[in-house]
Amino acid sequence: MHRMSNEAITVLVVEDDQFTRTTLCAALRHHGLTVAGEAKNARGGLEFAKHANPDAALLDLDLGGGPSGIDLAHALRQLDPEIGIVILTTYEDPRMAGHSLATLPDNTKYLLKRDLSDSAALPRALTEAVEAAKGQVRAAITPPRPPRATASLTETQLEVMRLVAEGYSNGGIAEKRTVTEGAVEKMIHRIGRQLAIDTETQSNQRVLIAREYLRLTGAPVRRDG
Amino acid sequence: MADATSFRERTGGRWAFSLPVWILAATASAVITILTSNPTLQSEAGNVRTLAAAGVGTVLMGIVFLGIRWVRPPEHDLSIEVVIALSALIGLVRGLSTAWLLGHIDAHQFAAVAQQLIAPILFGIVGIPIFNALVEGVQQHRAERDALVARLIELRERQLRQELLSETITEALLANVLTATDEARLQVSERPAVSSQAERQRLADLLRATATGSVRSLSHTLHERAVMTAIPTTGFVATVRNTLNQRPLWPWQTSLALSVLTFASSLTALANLSELAFGAVVVVALGAAIVQFALTWTTLAVFLSLSQRGFLPPVMVIIGATVLAVALGLARTVVMLNVFAGAFPTGLIVAQAVIATLAILSVNLALASQRGQAAIMETLRHSIDESEVDEIARSRELARTSRSLAQYVHGTLQSRLLAAALAIEQAERDETPGSFDAAIEQAVDALSLSNALASPSRELAPAVQETVELWSGFATFTITLDEFEPPLAPSVVEDVCLIAEEGIANAMRHGRATAIDVVVFKHDDAVVRVVVTDNGIGPQGGPRGFGSALFDLSGANTWSLTRRLDGAGSLLSVRVARFAPYLAPAPD
């Protein structure tokens, strides 16, 4: 199997935070990749890609206002079917950021920021993404799977989790979702069961659901003990 | 010639002063003219001529009202003095036209002309307030309500901001953020690059200061929608009922109105029926008016006193006072006609009974409506000031704060922590002297932005333009914005942009749109409407699947997502309450 060298890859970096963007570019350069361009939003990234034709794109999922990293990924894929795409995010489950799994473009590498044990993970992910997009590695990259804990949760259930984490009462959630309080209570109970939160032994189901939600969205959560 | 839309906009916005007034004036003036004109003319032919004369005046009145609206569009209130003056002028023209149709003017006809002059003035005094209350109700007092809201907000804004920051729940929120940043600090400090205790401590202090500073730098501004929500909807009936329970009668105003009517009708009747000289007729009519004033005032004062002491309910008071005042007035008329004219025209008596009854009810109901609205405003002032505004505003600001904090913790802070760690890691591998210290300094600078959560302070046009431009390249856009005077408050602009953002994202992601129109216009004085249309495949899944952002921004019942009328694409329409125009961004 042919494996591309880092030097051959030109990368577009799209990240809304300047400090983070600069640091990511420096890390990529350090590992021998060529940063062909950088942009702070999807519009700038798309404009650049039209002219520079990079091999790969490292995209932050949440780009502030406007199109997200996934929106840009679709546009880039349409522009160049062979471009390697890595989406960098704090969201363990893309549905937490308002995107369904089905909306992710094919052969897109979904990289969690918390999994960046060292900066070498970035060039590795980009190389894999380019190879997958060029068809050199069959099924090297599969669409991101939601964490096992939330895989069975529906988007409605995730939304209820969010509202629980934001401190809404059952009444508040019912009002927002235009359902009855009883329906909300049942849904929360079902979520707890699917997350293996046993109401018999766990003292506060809502707190644990909120905690799980925060963990999935990348917010640091105090560890037990 | 102006087009129909323009004409409707300029004349139809407030029909109280145009078509309904015109119809009411036509009816009232025709009835009054027929019933109280020269009894010798109350033949069939005379009535036809009188009606014709009334019609001429009424047409003129309508033309003038519409003309006024044309020159001075509905957003400008027309002062009642102007209406009365114009009514008097029209009445004069109508009276002269009556005389012209009758063929001559003599002393008797002069009295009829004088009455024609007085009737529209009375209509202006009595009819206009009633119509204002009926047609426009509380809406007409929006300016007054805005002023109330302004005063409330001015009083409570600073105090509430302080309370908000010290609220237990806010402290808990802040504690959560501090906990989160502590955990983040631990994650970073566990990395080998940040190994020294001093650096760890420095970073921890920095993160804590960042989170605390961010929370305190939030600009808490009260939202008018919170206040608007607290104000219940009131109508004419509720207003009148409310006031009748407090004060059902107004003796002075009612007596004055009846006296003027008495003077006019007595002048006409005596001039035609008696043998008195015209000067004597005027004196007697004046005397009748004074007597009528005394009778009416005494009657109403007695009933008002009974009401205030709780002897009679308000409805019984107003009915009893009306019946007695009308009966006494009729007795006074009968005596006057017997003494000075030796006649007893039944038509005149019946007309007086009808007119007096209508006058008493009209005056008191009109005053009740005005007094009731003032009373409701006063009640609202107290109820709002006590709790509702505080609670609603606090919850809204808390939601806004939570949203900002969540965005900060999940987005900016996380990214920067990662970047800081990467930078420090790279620096550690770099053998250049001082690179590690430089990386630490760089990370410190990046994490020390205390204004990360500052509320944006933007104007509508550039803000919407900026929101839409983020999507340029993904679709084509058109933007249409109303001009708002005074300008929309920054928080409303923020909401409008969030809605536009939500609409565009929905059209792009779910509607596969390639062309999107964003329209922001003035729905009315209190509401801004944001409309986003696209050429995509139309709404998918209905509003409930659309997400909760719009619920957060506008409430469940103030937005809709439907298919466009032409079937191509979707139409998102959201109503947003305007900030009070006098609200400036709150100081930090």
Contacts between the chains, C-beta under 8 A, distances in Angstrom:
chain1	res1	chain2	res2	distance
A	15	B	415	7.3
A	17	B	412	6.2
A	17	B	415	4.9
A	17	B	416	6.3
A	17	B	419	7.2
A	19	B	416	5.8
A	19	B	419	5.4
A	19	B	420	7.8
A	19	B	442	7.5
A	19	B	446	3.9
A	20	B	415	4.3
A	20	B	416	6.1
A	20	B	418	6.8
A	20	B	419	3.8
A	22	B	419	7.8
A	23	B	419	3.9
A	23	B	420	7.6
A	23	B	422	5.0
A	23	B	423	4.6
A	23	B	426	7.7
A	24	B	419	6.9
A	24	B	422	7.1
A	26	B	422	7.9
A	26	B	423	7.1
A	26	B	426	6.0
A	27	B	422	5.1
A	27	B	426	5.9
A	30	B	426	5.6
A	30	B	429	7.6
A	41	B	470	5.8
A	42	B	470	7.0
A	42	B	471	7.8
A	42	B	473	7.9
A	42	B	474	7.3
A	43	B	469	6.8
A	43	B	470	5.8
A	43	B	471	7.1
A	43	B	472	5.6
A	43	B	473	5.3
A	43	B	474	7.7
A	46	B	473	4.6
A	46	B	474	7.2
A	47	B	473	6.3
A	60	B	415	7.1
A	62	B	410	7.8
A	62	B	411	5.4
A	64	B	411	7.6
A	65	B	467	6.3
A	65	B	470	5.5
A	65	B	497	7.7
A	65	B	501	5.8
A	66	B	467	7.3
A	66	B	470	2.6
A	66	B	471	5.6
A	66	B	501	7.2
A	67	B	470	6.7
A	67	B	471	5.9
A	67	B	474	5.9
A	67	B	505	7.7
A	67	B	508	7.3
A	71	B	474	6.8
A	71	B	505	7.8
A	71	B	508	6.6
A	71	B	509	6.9
A	75	B	473	7.5
A	75	B	474	6.2
A	90	B	410	6.2
A	90	B	411	7.7
A	90	B	414	4.7
A	90	B	415	7.7
A	98	B	547	6.8
A	99	B	509	7.9
A	103	B	509	6.8
A	113	B	414	6.5
A	113	B	415	7.4
A	113	B	418	4.9
A	116	B	418	6.6
A	116	B	422	7.4
A	118	B	425	6.6
A	119	B	422	5.2
A	119	B	425	6.0
A	119	B	426	6.6
A	159	B	548	6.4
A	162	B	548	7.9
A	163	B	548	7.5
A	166	B	402	6.1
A	166	B	406	7.7
A	167	B	402	7.6
A	175	B	556	7.2
A	176	B	548	5.9
A	176	B	551	5.2
A	176	B	552	8.0
A	176	B	556	7.2
A	177	B	544	7.3
A	177	B	548	7.8
A	178	B	544	6.9
A	178	B	556	5.9
A	217	B	410	5.5
A	218	B	410	5.8
A	218	B	414	5.6
A	219	B	180	5.8
A	219	B	409	5.5
A	219	B	410	5.6
A	219	B	414	7.7
A	220	B	180	5.2
A	220	B	181	7.9
A	220	B	183	3.6
A	220	B	184	4.8
A	220	B	187	6.3
A	221	B	180	7.8
A	221	B	183	6.8
A	222	B	179	5.8
A	222	B	183	5.7
A	223	B	183	7.7
